[in-house]
């Protein structure tokens, strides 16, 4: 075992604070990544505060990880020391079930091992990217292009793949009308991807102050979702709607905007279950779906696509000791659009 250090939540109601812990020594297929940047995901806050009622403490959050390879196992073929590398939401899966074999490791039937707030298959707790180093099987480590700012790449490891995957799965393309609900860490990347795929993109927001920014990011139209008249103008016209909002809201209002055979996909995770009226689905044979991150192959595809099309997250860089303030600002939607921790500021 080797000594590591980072920031952890000790309980649901305590601020994150310095924490020392151990990482395993690299096995033959493991890669050691010295962490340079880690994105701050809203799910970090949900889990640090036990809002999903599944938290284990002490918890080192962080699953949007970018850094440099500092050591490799004897049988690693994908990386060499000094390579840029990235780690996302999961760090292991059985790789034998039908879902894993279909490259959907995030839906592993045995249960994918989450980067933090999880357990390795041997029972060892996992600790995330608010730390100096991580040790992971090379299968779950991604290559990243030197063309892109590594700090701005970090949020792609969760927010990026979480929005890219459903847009690809439901075949969003040129000529379609696509809605994006919410303009935050997830929403601004969903907007960028949908625009780059050639769709006519409508951004839904409750914050009119974000309208100009939405158009800068690629929106063809911006709709105030609180304005019933604006919403009514779009009734029955959307092929696909991506809902990125993690606060409770009325899904039926958006389902009514889908055309025949249209789909609305949830990627945000509100704390409370949302009521859905049967008629919202029966009319126009609409579908309500959900999607969780993406598999390893699709995540690498997304990273390569971003390099080709110069897509990264809009970020605000913070120091490690600003993390608790950043959490409060995320809850207030006071960030454009993702905080990223500069891990050089992490003191041993």
N, C-alpha and C positions, 0 to 999 in steps of 0.2 A: 504494500500500500504506500501511497505517497501523499504528503500533506498538501491540501488545497485550502483556499480561503475565498470568501465572498460575503454577500449580504443575505440574511435569512429572516423570515418571520418565525418567531417562537410560538406564537398563539395567534388566534384570529383577530385579536384586538390590540396587538402590539405592533409598533413600527418596525420596519426592517432595520437590521443592525448588523455590524460585523460578526462573522461566524467562521470558524475553522472546522474543517472536516477532512475526510480521506477519500481519495480516488484510487481505484484499482490500478495495479501495474498493467501496462498494455500486454494483451495476449497476442498470439501470432497474427490475428486478423484485425487488430485494433490500431486506431490512429489517435494520437494525442494532439489536441488542438489548443494552442495558447489563444485565449479569447481576446480579441481586440475590440469588438463591438457586440452589444446585445440589445435588441429591440425590446420595448416595453409594450406588451400586449394587454388588452383589457382583461383577458382571461387570467393573466398573472394576478390582477387585483381580485377578481372573483375567487380565485383559489387561495390567495394569501389571507383573505378575509372569510374564508369558508362559506361563501355565498352559494356554492353548489353542494354543500354538505358532504364533501368527500375529501376534505383536506387532512394531510398528515404533517405533523410538525416534529422537528424544525424543518422549514421549507425554504429552499433556495430556488426562487422562480427563474424564468427565462428560457425561451425556446426559439429565439430568433438570433442565432449565433453565427458570427463570422470571425475568423481568425487565421492563424498560420500553423501549419503542421510543425510540431517540434520533435516528434518521435514517431516511429512506425514499428509494428510488429514484423517478425521475420518473413511472414507470408503475404504481406500487403503488396498489392500490385498497382493500385489506383493512384497512390500518392507517394511523394518523396518529401523529405524534410525541407521546409521552406515554402511549400506550396500553399496558396490561399485555399481555404476550406470553409464549409458551412454546415451547420447542424440545425435541424428543425424540430418539429413537435414530438417525434418518436425516435427512439434509439435502438429498438429491437422489435422483432416479431418472430413468429415461429418459422416463417418462410416455407412451410409445408402444406398449409391448408389451401383450399380452393381460392380464397380471396388473396392470399399472399402470392400464389402462383399466377393470379391474374394481375399482379402488380398493384393491388390495392391493399398494401400492408397496413394501412391505417384502419382497416376493417378486419384485421386478423381475428380468426375465430377463437384462438387461444387468448387473445387480448394483447394488443400492441403495448410495448413498454414505453410509457411517456417519459420525456426528457427530464421532467421533474414531477414531484408529487405522485410518483409511481414506485413500482418495485421491479427490479430485475427478476428474471425467472428463478434465480437462486434466493430470492427474498431480500436482497440488498436494496435499500432505498435509493432512489435516483435524485440527484441534485442538479439544478439547471445552470443557466448561463450567466446569472449575476455572480460570476466567479472568475478566477484567473485561468482555469484550464478545464477541459472535459476529455474523457477517454471513451471512444465509441468505435464499434465495429465499422470498418470501412464501407460496408454496404449502405450504412445510414449517414454517410458523410458525402457532401456534394462539392463538386468543383464550381468555381465562380470565375467569371471573366475579369481580366485586369482592365477591361474597358470601363468598368463601372466603379463608382465610389463605393468602397466596401461598407461604410457606415450606412449608406442609403440602400444597400442590398439587404442588410440584416432583416428588415421587416418583410421581405419577400418570403422568408422561410416559414412564416405563418400567414400573415395578412395577404401576401401575394398568392400563395398556392391555394388558400381558402377561397379566393375569388376566381382565380384562373381555372381551377378544376371544374366547377359547375358550369362556367361559361363554355368550356370545351365539351363537357359531357353532354350538354343540351344543344350543342351545335350552333352556338351564336355565330352569325356571319353577316356579311354585307346584305343589305336589303331588308333586314329585320328591324323591328322596333323593340328596344330593350330599355327597361327601367332599372335604375339603381336607387334603392331606398337607404338614405343615410349617407352623409359625407364625412366620414371619420377615417380611422386607420384602415379599415377594410374597404369602405365605400370609395375612397379616392383611388384605390388601386383597381377595384372593380370597374370604375368609370374609365380609367386609363386603358384597361384591357379591352372592354367592350368597344371603345372608340377605335382602338388599334385593329380590332377584328372587322371593322367596317360597318358596324351597326349604327342605326340612328338612335342616339342615347339620350334618354330623359332622366335628369337627376331630380329625385324627390328629396325635399329638405323642409324642416320646420324653421330653419334659420335663414331668413332672407339675406342676411349679411354674407352668406356663402355663395350667392348666385353668381357673382362675377368670377369667383375662384372656380366654381364648377365649370363654367364655360372655358376658362383657361386650361382646365384639366381635360377637356374634351367633350363636355356636354353640348348637345345640339339645342336642348331646351331645359329649362329649370322650372319645376312646379312646386309651389307652396302647398304641401300636403294638408295644411290646415284650412285651405281655401276650397270649399265644396264646389264652387263654380269651376275653378281650374281643374279639379279632379274629374268632374263630370264631363269635361271636354274630351277626356282621354278614355272614356268608358269603352271597353271591348276592343281595344286597339293594339295591345301589346302581345308580342310573341313570347317574351320572357321577362320576368322581373326578378332581380337579385336583391334580397332583403338582408342588409348588413347590420341592422339595428339591434343592440343588446338591451335596450330598455323596453318595457311593456308598451305595446301599441296595437292598434286595431288592424289585424290582417285582412279582414273582410273588405275594408276600404280599397285595398290594393288588388285583392282577388277579382273584384268587379271590373278591373281595368284590363283583364286578360281577354284576348280573342279566343275563338274556338280552338281547343287543344293547346291553349297556352299554359305555361308553367311558371309558378312562383317558387323560388328556392330560398330557404332560410339558411343563412350562415352565421347570423348573430344569435346569441343565446340569452334571452331574457331570463330573469330569475323565476318568474311565474309562468305557468302554462297559459297559452292564449286560446280563447274561445273561437271556434270556427263554425260558421253557419253552414249547414248542408247545402243550402241553395247557392252559396258562394262557389261551391265546387260543381254542383249539378248543372248549373247554367254554363253553356259553352264547353262542357266536358273539360273543365279546368283541372289542373293538378297542383297540389301543394306538396313540395318536396323539401328535402334538406341535404346538405353535403358537408362532409368533414375533411378538411385539409386535402391531401392527395398522396398517392403512393410515391415511392422513391423515383421511379422512372419518370412519372409526370412532373414531379418537383424539379428534376434536372432539366426536363424539357422546358418548363417555365423559366428557369434561370437562363437557359440558352436563348429562349425567345426574348427575354428582357435585354440580354446583351446585344442581340441583333437589332432590336427596335428601341434601344436606349430608354427602357422603362425602369424606374426605381421609385422608391417611396419618397414623398416629401417629408423631411425629418427636422427635428430639433434635437441637437446633441446636448446631453446633460452629463454631469459628473455623477459618480456613484453615490456621493453623499446627498444628492438632490432627489433621490428616488422617492422618498415619502411625499415630498412636495409634488413631484410628477404624478404620483397616484391620485392626489387630490385634484390636480388639473385635468387628468384624463376623465375622471368622474364628471367634471364640469364641462367636458368637451372643449377644454381650453388648450388645444394643441393642433397644429397644422403640420403633418397629420399623424405623426408617430414620433414618440420619444425614442432615442437611441442612446444607450449608455456608452460613453468612452471608457473602456475598461483600463486604460492607462491611469485613470484617476482612482482605481481601487488600490487602497493601501493595505499592505500585508499586516 
